[in-house]
Amino acid sequence: MLQIALALLAMSPAPPAEGQDAARTKATTEAENAAPIVVFGESLADSARRLQDCIVNKCPPDKDIAATLRHAENQFVAGDYQSARRTLLQSRGRNQRFSKTFPVEVANLLRANSRIAAHLGEGEAYRIGALDALSALKAGLPDDHPRVLGARIEVADMLARFGRIEGAEQEYRAVARRGKELGLPTIEGYGLLRIAAMYATLAETDRGTYRLAAKRALEALINNNDPKLAIFVNAGRVIKARLDFKNGDPRAVDTLIASYQAQSPDKTPTLLYAPPIERFSSGRGGVDTSFGTNSALSKLAVQNFEDQWVDIGFWVSPEGKVTDTGILRASEKFNGRWTPPIIAAINGRRYAPIALEQGDPGVFRIERYTYTSRWTTNTGSRIRVREPEAQIEMLDLSPDAAKPGKGR
């Protein structure tokens, strides 16, 4: 239900330091938006050689993990998901035991493995990976360290994705409460924002069940008068505008956009509205298969989930509108049937205005979408099969600063 919603939430502006030290700021930012897999500009052969040299020379665990992540990310971007995961698993075998000495590095390794497992439909590996990343941090850091609290938010994200809504809310609230007690407004804000985002997303597809929960969570966030939570209050207003638009208020998004001042083109564009991914025909007897709101396919649409990914590029114009959306790359087995609703949804997005000179094309973005389904076993059988509910996983491949004029 929440496969893409949390990823889209990560496109919202990252919170400022709020007077905290750099380590805390970095830690809490990672909690909201774990570093996206990006293109390093290094060939697969070079990253493989660097990793092998590191292994042969028995380099320290932190160096080994850094080389591992670089090579695995290169493999992932190239579309070789299986090899990327093998690279990560091999490194896990070499380095997981060093979590007490290198808690952050080991946690990053385990988190990367968890995320790629999700793209492969390995739901149990994704779940365990989120828990293992938290355990690695706790092995070398105190329980109240911002990185540990941030990892607890990631565990709650995992619970939400598996439909364990009450458990996710309990963990979000516990982290938010502890963040407030420790004077960590970014941690507190993320916990409160996640609750509001989770229930708002659920209310878009099941209004009767979740409307009141979404309303209460959004009101609690938006009515918070703590100036240190201002950025999260604004993010809550964004979510509310999306929900109001979904519920029939056509002015909600335009009013929100008008309230935003133009932001710097060097920053990640601020997503203000993302329409739901609409239905499409599965091609099997004219049966429609419903895409969840910013989330997942609700029923089986394509029998073969193997090697189904695309890189979609688009421009965000100075006015905050999306232009020139198209598929830049696709997997060898890509069948083309599941991407039109995604492209339509991207085209319908609205971002905050960007401060650019007249005639400037805008800011270029690239997003990787993977069409997959979790592996499971049927009752009385050990044979693994795909679940009937398909999912779409998304990762941002955009450069850190997608300045105008690049890639056009």
For each residue, the residues with C-beta under 8 A, 3 or more apart:
1: 161 163 201 202 205 292 295 296
2: 5 6 160 161 198 201 202 295
3: 6 7 161 292 295 296 391 392 393
4: 7 8 277 294 295 296 392 393 394
5: 2 8 9 197 198 201 293 294 295
6: 2 3 9 10 157 160 161 194 197
7: 3 4 10 11 393 394 395 396
8: 4 5 11 271 274 294 394
9: 5 6 12 32 193 194 197
10: 6 7 32 33 396
11: 7 8 268 269 270 271 396
12: 9 235 238 270 271
13: 231 235 263 267 268 270
14: 29 32 33 268
15: 18 28 29 32 186 189 190 231 232
16: 25 231
17: 20 21 22 24 25
18: 15 25 185 186 228
19:
20: 17 24 25 28 184 186
21: 17 24 25
22: 17 25 26
23: 26 27 146
24: 17 20 21 27 28 146 184 186
25: 16 17 18 20 21 22 28 29 186
26: 22 23 29 30
27: 23 24 30 31 145 146 147 150
28: 15 20 24 25 31 32 146 149 150 184 186 187 190
29: 14 15 25 26 32 33 186
30: 26 27 33 34 35 147 150
31: 27 28 146 147 149 150 151 153 154 187 190
32: 9 10 14 15 28 29 150 153 190
33: 10 14 29 30 36
34: 30 111 115 154
35: 30 38 108
36: 33 395 396 397 398
37: 73 76 77 112 115 368 395 397
38: 35 73 77 397 398 399 400
39: 74 77 397 399
40: 47 70 73 74
41:
42: 46 47 50 70 74
43: 46 47 74
44: 47 48 71 74 75 78
45: 48 49
46: 42 43 49 50
47: 40 42 43 44 50 51 67 70 71 74
48: 44 45 51 52 71
49: 45 46 52 53
50: 42 46 47 53 54 67 70 71
51: 47 48 54 55 67 68 70 71 87
52: 48 49 55 56
53: 49 50 56 57
54: 50 51 57 59 63 64 67
55: 51 52 58 59 64 94
56: 52 53
57: 53 54
58: 55
59: 54 55 63 64 67
60: 63 64
61: 64 65 94 95 98 101 102 105 106
62: 65 66 102 105
63: 54 59 60 66 67
64: 54 55 59 60 61 67 68 91 94 95
65: 61 62 68 69 91 95 102 105 106 108 109
66: 62 63 69 70 105
67: 47 50 51 54 59 63 64 70 71
68: 51 64 65 71 72 87 88 90 91 95 109
69: 65 66 72 73 108 109 112
70: 40 42 47 50 51 66 67 73 74
71: 44 47 48 50 51 67 68 74 75 87
72: 68 69 75 76 84 85 87 88 91 112 116
73: 37 38 40 69 70 76 77 84 112
74: 39 40 42 43 44 47 70 71 77 78
75: 44 71 72 78 80 81 83 84 87
76: 37 72 73 79 80 81 84 116 119
77: 37 38 39 73 74 368 397
78: 44 74 75
79: 76 307 309 329 331 332
80: 75 76 83 84
81: 75 76 84 85 116 119 120 309 370
82: 85 86 120
83: 75 80 86 87
84: 72 73 75 76 80 81 87 88 116
85: 72 81 82 88 89 113 116 117 120 122
86: 82 83 89 90
87: 51 68 71 72 75 83 84 90 91
88: 68 72 84 85 91 92 109 112 113 116
89: 85 86 92 93 113
90: 68 86 87 93 94
91: 64 65 68 72 87 88 94 95 109
92: 88 89 95 96 109 110 113
93: 89 90 96
94: 55 61 64 90 91
95: 61 64 65 68 91 92 98 102 105 106 109
96: 92 93 99 106 109 110 132 136
97:
98: 61 95 101 102 106
99: 96 102 103 106 107 135 136 137 139 140
100: 103 139 140
101: 61 98 140
102: 61 62 65 95 98 99 105 106 140
103: 99 100 106 107 136 137 138 139 140 141 147
104: 107 108 137 140 141 147
105: 61 62 65 66 95 102 108 109
106: 61 65 95 96 98 99 102 103 109 110 136 139
107: 99 103 104 110 111 133 134 136 137 147 151
108: 35 65 69 104 105 111 112 133
109: 65 68 69 88 91 92 95 96 105 106 112 113
110: 92 96 106 107 113 114 129 132 133 136
111: 34 107 108 114 115 129 130 133 154
112: 37 69 72 73 88 108 109 115 116
113: 85 88 89 92 109 110 116 117 125 129
114: 110 111 117 118 125 126 128 129 130 132 133
115: 34 37 111 112 118 119 126 129 395
116: 72 76 81 84 85 88 112 113 119 120
117: 85 113 114 120 122 123 125 126 129
118: 114 115 121 122 123 126 372 393
119: 76 81 115 116 309 370 372 393 395
120: 81 82 85 116 117 372
121: 118 305 372 373 374 375 386 391
122: 85 117 118 125 126 374 375
123: 117 118 126 127 162 374 375 376
124: 127 128 375
125: 113 114 117 122 128 129
126: 114 115 117 118 122 123 129 130 158
127: 123 124 130 131 158 162
128: 114 124 125 131 132
129: 110 111 113 114 115 117 125 126 132 133
130: 111 114 126 127 133 134 151 154 155 157 158
131: 127 128 134 135 155 158
132: 96 110 114 128 129 135 136
133: 107 108 110 111 114 129 130 136 137 151 154
134: 107 130 131 137 138 148 151 152 154 155
135: 99 131 132 138 139
136: 96 99 103 106 107 110 132 133 139 140
137: 99 103 104 107 133 134 140 141 145 147 148 151
138: 103 134 135 141 143 148
139: 99 100 103 106 135 136
140: 99 100 101 102 103 104 136 137
141: 103 104 137 138 145 147 148
142: 145 148
143: 138 148
144: 148 149 178 182
145: 27 137 141 142 148 149
146: 23 24 27 28 31 149 150 184 186 187
147: 27 30 31 103 104 107 137 141 150 151
148: 134 137 138 141 142 143 144 145 151 152
149: 28 31 144 145 146 152 153 175 178 179 184 187
150: 27 28 30 31 32 146 147 153 154 187 190
151: 31 107 130 133 134 137 147 148 154 155
152: 134 148 149 155 156 171 174 175
153: 31 32 149 150 156 157 171 172 175 187 190 191 194
154: 31 34 111 130 133 134 150 151 157 158
155: 130 131 134 151 152 158 159 171
156: 152 153 159 160 167 168 169 171 172 175 194
157: 6 130 153 154 160 161 168 194
158: 126 127 130 131 154 155 161 162
159: 155 156 162 164 165 167 168 171
160: 2 6 156 157 163 164 165 168 194 198
161: 1 2 3 6 157 158
162: 123 127 158 159
163: 1 160
164: 159 160 167 168
165: 159 160 168 169 198 202
166: 169 170
167: 156 159 164 170 171
168: 156 157 159 160 164 165 171 172 194 198
169: 156 165 166 172 173 195 198
170: 166 167 173 174
171: 152 153 155 156 159 167 168 174 175
172: 153 156 168 169 175 176 191 192 194 195 198
173: 169 170 176 177 191 195
174: 152 170 171 177 178 191
175: 149 152 153 156 171 172 178 179 187 190 191
176: 172 173 179 180 187 188 189 190 191 192 195
177: 173 174 180 181 188 191
178: 144 149 174 175 181 182 187
179: 149 175 176 182 184 185 186 187 188 189 190 191
180: 176 177 183 184 185 188
181: 177 178
182: 144 178 179 187
183: 180
184: 20 24 28 146 149 179 180 187 188
185: 18 179 180 188 189 226 228 229
186: 15 18 20 24 25 28 29 146 179 189 190
187: 28 31 146 149 150 153 175 176 178 179 182 184 190 191
188: 176 177 179 180 184 185 191 192 229
189: 15 176 179 185 186 192 193 228 229 231 232
190: 15 28 31 32 150 153 175 176 179 186 187 193 194 232
191: 153 172 173 174 175 176 177 179 187 188 194 195
192: 172 176 188 189 195 196 217 220 221 224 229 232 236
193: 9 189 190 196 197 221 232 235 236
194: 6 9 153 156 157 160 168 172 190 191 197 198
195: 169 172 173 176 191 192 198 199 217 221
196: 192 193 199 200 214 217 218 220 221 236 239
197: 5 6 9 193 194 200 201 239
198: 2 5 160 165 168 169 172 194 195 201 202 217
199: 195 196 202 203 210 213 214 217 218
200: 196 197 203 204 214 217 218 239 240 242 243
201: 1 2 5 197 198 204 205 293 294 295
202: 1 2 165 198 199 205 206 209 210 213 214
203: 199 200 206 207 209 210 211 213 214 243
204: 200 201 207 243 246 276 293 294
205: 1 201 202 292 293 295
206: 202 203 209 210
207: 203 204 210 211 247
208: 211
209: 202 203 206
210: 199 202 203 206 207 213 214
211: 203 207 208 214 215
212: 215 216
213: 199 202 203 210 216 217
214: 196 199 200 202 203 210 211 217 218 243
215: 211 212 218 219
216: 212 213 219 220
217: 192 195 196 198 199 200 213 214 220 221
218: 196 199 200 214 215 221 222 236 239 240 243
219: 215 216 222 223
220: 192 196 216 217 223 224
221: 192 193 195 196 217 218 224 232 233 236
222: 218 219 233 236 237 240
223: 219 220
224: 192 220 221 229 232 233
225:
226: 185 229 230
227: 230
228: 18 185 189
229: 185 188 189 192 224 226 232 233
230: 226 227 233 234
231: 13 15 16 189 234 235
232: 15 189 190 192 193 221 224 229 235 236
233: 221 222 224 229 230 236 237
234: 230 231 237 238
235: 12 13 193 231 232 238 239
236: 192 193 196 218 221 222 232 233 239 240
237: 222 233 234 240 241 256
238: 12 234 235 241 242 256 271 272 273
239: 196 197 200 218 235 236 242 243
240: 200 218 222 236 237 243 244 252
241: 237 238 244 245 252 253 255 256 272 273
242: 200 238 239 245 246 252 253 272 273 274
243: 200 203 204 214 218 239 240 246 247
244: 240 241 247 249 252
245: 241 242 248 249 250 252 253 273
246: 204 242 243 276 293
247: 207 243 244
248: 245
249: 244 245 252
250: 245 253 254
251: 254 255
252: 240 241 242 244 245 249 255 256
253: 241 242 245 250 256 257 272 273 350
254: 250 251 257 258
255: 241 251 252 258 259
256: 237 238 241 252 253 259 260 272 273
257: 253 254 260 272 320 350 352 353
258: 254 255
259: 255 256
260: 256 257 263 270 272 352 353
261: 353
262: 318 352 353 354 355
263: 13 260 267 269 270 352 353 354 355
264: 267 354 355
265: 354 355 356 360 363 403 404
266: 401 403
267: 13 263 264 270 401
268: 11 13 14 398 402
269: 11 263 316 320 351 352 354 363 365
270: 11 12 13 260 263 267 351 352
271: 8 11 12 238 274 349 350 351
272: 238 241 242 253 256 257 260 320 350 351 352
273: 238 241 242 245 253 256 348 349 350
274: 8 242 271 294 345 348 349
275: 278 344 345 348 349
276: 204 246 291 292 293 294 345
277: 4 291 292 293 294 295 341 342 344 345 392
278: 275 291 341 344 345
279: 288 289 290 291 341
280: 288 289 291 301 337 338 340 341
281: 286 287 288 289
282: 287 288 289 299 300 301 302 337
283: 337
284: 287
285:
286: 281
287: 281 282 284
288: 279 280 281 282
289: 279 280 281 282 297 298 299 300 301 390
290: 279 297 298 299
291: 276 277 278 279 280 295 296 297 298 341 392
292: 1 3 205 276 277 295 296 297 298
293: 5 201 204 205 246 276 277
294: 4 5 8 201 204 274 276 277 345
295: 1 2 3 4 5 201 205 277 291 292 392
296: 1 3 4 291 292 389 390 391 392
297: 289 290 291 292 300 301 338 371 389 390 391 392
298: 289 290 291 292 389
299: 282 289 290 388 389 390
300: 282 289 297 303 373 388 389 390
301: 280 282 289 297 337 338 390
302: 282 305 308 335 337 338 371 390
303: 300
304: 308 333 335
305: 121 302 308 371 372 373 386 390
306: 333
307: 79 331 332 333 334
308: 302 304 305 331 333 334 335 338 370 371 372
309: 79 81 119 330 331 334 368 369 370 371
310: 327 328 329 330 331 334 339 368 369
311: 327 328 329 330 366 367 368 369 397
312: 325 326 327 328 339 342 343 346 366 367 369
313: 324 325 326 327 328 364 365 366 407
314: 322 323 324 325 326 346 347 364 365
315: 322 323 324 361 362 363 364 365 408
316: 269 320 321 322 351 354 362 363 364 365
317: 320 321 322 323 354 361 362
318: 262 353 354 355 356 360 362
319: 353
320: 257 269 272 316 317 350 351 352 353 354
321: 316 317 350 351
322: 314 315 316 317 325 346 347 348 349 351
323: 314 315 317 361 362
324: 313 314 315
325: 312 313 314 322 343 346 347
326: 312 313 314 343
327: 310 311 312 313 330 339 343
328: 310 311 312 313 366
329: 79 310 311
330: 309 310 311 327 334 336
331: 79 307 308 309 310 334
332: 79 307
333: 304 306 307 308
334: 307 308 309 310 330 331
335: 302 304 308 338
336: 330 339
337: 280 282 283 301 302 340
338: 280 297 301 302 308 335 341 342 371 390 392
339: 310 312 327 336 342 343 369
340: 280 337 343 344
341: 277 278 279 280 291 338 344 345
342: 277 312 338 339 345 346 369 392
343: 312 325 326 327 339 340 346 347
344: 275 277 278 340 341 347 348
345: 274 275 276 277 278 294 341 342 348 349
346: 312 314 322 325 342 343 349 367
347: 314 322 325 343 344
348: 273 274 275 322 344 345
349: 271 273 274 275 322 345 346
350: 253 257 271 272 273 320 321
351: 269 270 271 272 316 320 321 322 354
352: 257 260 262 263 269 270 272 320
353: 257 260 261 262 263 318 319 320
354: 262 263 264 265 269 316 317 318 320 351 362 363
355: 262 263 264 265 318
356: 265 318 360 362 404
357: 360
358:
359:
360: 265 318 356 357 404 405
361: 315 317 323 364 404 405 408
362: 315 316 317 318 323 354 356 404
363: 265 269 315 316 354 402 403 404
364: 313 314 315 316 361 398 402 404 406 407 408
365: 269 313 314 315 316 396 398 402
366: 311 312 313 328 396 397 398 407
367: 311 312 346 394 395 396 397 398
368: 37 77 309 310 311 394 395 396 397
369: 309 310 311 312 339 342 392 393 394
370: 81 119 308 309 392 393 394
371: 297 302 305 308 309 338 390 391 392
372: 118 119 120 121 305 308 390 391 392 393
373: 121 300 305 386 387 388 389 390 391
374: 121 122 123 386 387 389 391
375: 121 122 123 124 384 385 386 387
376: 123 384 385 386 387
377: 381 382 383 384 385
378: 381 383 385
379:
380:
381: 377 378
382: 377
383: 377 378
384: 375 376 377
385: 375 376 377 378
386: 121 305 373 374 375 376
387: 373 374 375 376
388: 299 300 373
389: 296 297 298 299 300 373 374
390: 289 296 297 299 300 301 302 305 338 371 372 373
391: 3 121 296 297 371 372 373 374
392: 3 4 277 291 295 296 297 338 342 369 370 371 372
393: 3 4 7 118 119 369 370 372
394: 4 7 8 367 368 369 370
395: 7 36 37 115 119 367 368
396: 7 10 11 36 365 366 367 368
397: 36 37 38 39 77 311 366 367 368
398: 36 38 268 364 365 366 367 402
399: 38 39 402 406
400: 38
401: 266 267
402: 268 363 364 365 398 399 406 407
403: 265 266 363 406
404: 265 356 360 361 362 363 364
405: 360 361 408
406: 364 399 402 403
407: 313 364 366 402
408: 315 361 364 405
